[in-house]
């Protein structure tokens, strides 16, 4: 279950490359009311590297990342 706001991709030419559109929704999934595609770009685009970045940020904030500086530094 993706814990994100998903997109129905209406009018978006890049929807098939965006996790917000292609992820499998949960039973109670939230969606954007309108497509964030503005005719030129989408500031909400979640490309293939975005999930890796998101996971790394969660690890850092949870203190489970090897990239987290120690308190002694």
C-alpha positions in Angstrom: 0.0 0.0 0.0 1.6 3.3 -1.0 1.5 5.9 1.7 1.4 8.8 -0.8 -1.1 10.9 -2.7 -1.7 9.2 -6.0 -2.6 10.6 -9.4 -5.1 9.5 -11.9 -2.9 10.9 -14.6 -5.6 12.7 -16.6 -4.0 14.6 -19.5 -0.5 13.7 -18.3 1.9 12.4 -21.0 4.4 11.0 -18.4 1.9 9.2 -16.2 3.2 5.7 -17.1 6.6 6.7 -15.8 5.3 8.1 -12.5 5.0 6.1 -9.3 2.1 8.2 -8.2 0.1 6.8 -11.1 1.4 3.3 -11.5 1.6 2.1 -7.9 -1.0 -0.3 -6.7 -3.5 1.7 -4.7 -4.9 0.6 -1.3 -8.6 0.4 -0.5 -8.5 3.8 1.1 -6.1 5.6 -1.2 -5.9 9.4 -1.5 -5.7 11.0 -4.9 -5.0 14.6 -6.1 -8.3 16.3 -6.9 -6.8 17.5 -10.2 -3.8 16.3 -12.1 -0.7 18.3 -11.1 0.4 18.3 -14.7 0.4 21.9 -15.8 0.8 21.3 -19.5 4.6 21.7 -19.4 5.8 19.8 -16.3 4.7 18.1 -13.0 6.1 19.2 -9.7 4.7 16.0 -8.1 6.4 13.6 -10.5 7.8 10.5 -8.7 10.3 8.9 -11.0 12.2 5.7 -10.6 14.9 7.2 -8.4 12.5 9.0 -6.1 11.6 5.9 -4.2 15.2 5.2 -3.4 15.6 8.8 -2.2 12.4 8.6 -0.1 13.6 5.3 1.5 17.0 6.8 2.3 15.4 9.9 3.9 13.2 7.6 6.1 16.3 5.6 7.1 18.1 8.8 8.0 15.2 10.2 10.1 14.8 6.9 11.8 18.5 6.7 12.6 19.0 3.5 10.7 21.2 4.8 7.9 24.9 4.2 7.7 25.1 7.8 6.2 23.9 9.3 9.5 26.8 11.1 11.2 27.6 9.9 14.7 27.0 12.3 17.6 30.8 12.3 18.2 31.5 14.0 14.9 
